[in-house]
Structures are given as C-alpha cells and as structure tokens.
Amino acid sequence: MMNDRRTFLGLAGAGAVGLLLFGRSGSSAAPAGHFAVNCTPAEWRRMLGAQRYAVLREAATEPPFSSPLLKEHRKGVFVCAGCAQPLYNSATKFESGTGWPSFWKVLPGAVVTRADRSLMMERTEVLCARCGGHLGHVFDDGPKPTGLRYCMNGLALNFSPV
C-alpha cells in the first residue's frame, strides 16, 4: 500500500510540474464569441494553414530569426494574418535583436492584452482585437517614447506597403 501511495504522489507531482512547465492558462489563443471575427477551428485551419494556425489560434511561437518580416523596412502597415486588422505602422518598427518583428507602438484599438502565466512566469500576451489571434507579447524594455516592445510572431502578421 505504501509503495502504491508513493508512486501515486510521485506521478501526481510530476504531472503538476509538467503542467507548470508546458501548460497554458487556456487551450486556445482566444475564447470563442468575444471577438467580431469568429470561425470554427476547422475554418481557421483551412484559412491559415498549419503554421499560422499554430501561432494565431494555439499561441505557438515561431523560431527566432525565421520571419521574412524581420527585415521588412518599407513604409506601410503590418496587419493581422487572421483577419487583416491594421496593427502597427511601419514607422514604429525597430530592430530589437530578439529575432522577432518588434514595434514600440500599436495602432489605437488594434489589440487587446491578457496575462499569460505559461513558462513559470507572467507575461502580457497580445491578441488581435478583431479576431483574438495570438500575436506575441509586449514587454517594458522598448525604446522611447513608449518604452514598450511589442514582440510579434511574423507568422501572425502580413505587410501592406503604401
């Protein structure tokens, strides 16, 4: 009986550690029904493809330095790859050295944020205000005038030159 109890407690403890390390506070990037653009998971998968779906709908992170948008320096607007909501003016993009497209200011009303307690720390997750797609995270180590660094997944964005 004692071995069974120890085994159970050990497995329960290992499971709890696994949830802390790899779990998310939610199962998807956006709760259904809270955004103007809503699709079923099957519709999102069909529209976005596997990689963009993983980022926008499951809050995955693309590998650093993999996005072609990292080197995008033309004038224009970065929009949500899920719903084309304008998010960032190219004038607010900067080279953060992190490996992901970074911006110091978001367009008014373009995003919403929420606490992200994954990875055993608290960060601020950034979601598209129109479709709820996971874009990345915002940190307070950016340049002036805002001091913010919106660290975005390139797969979550499209670029529209002007």
Secondary structure, DSSP 8 states (H G I E B T S, - for coil): -HHHHHHHHHHHHHHHHHHHHH--SSSSSS-TTSSSS---HHHHHHHHHHHHHHHHHH-----TT--GGGG--SSEEEEETTT--EEEEGGGEE--SSSS-EES---TTSEEEEEE-GGGS-EEEEEETTT--EEEEEES---TTT--EEEE-GGGEEEEE-
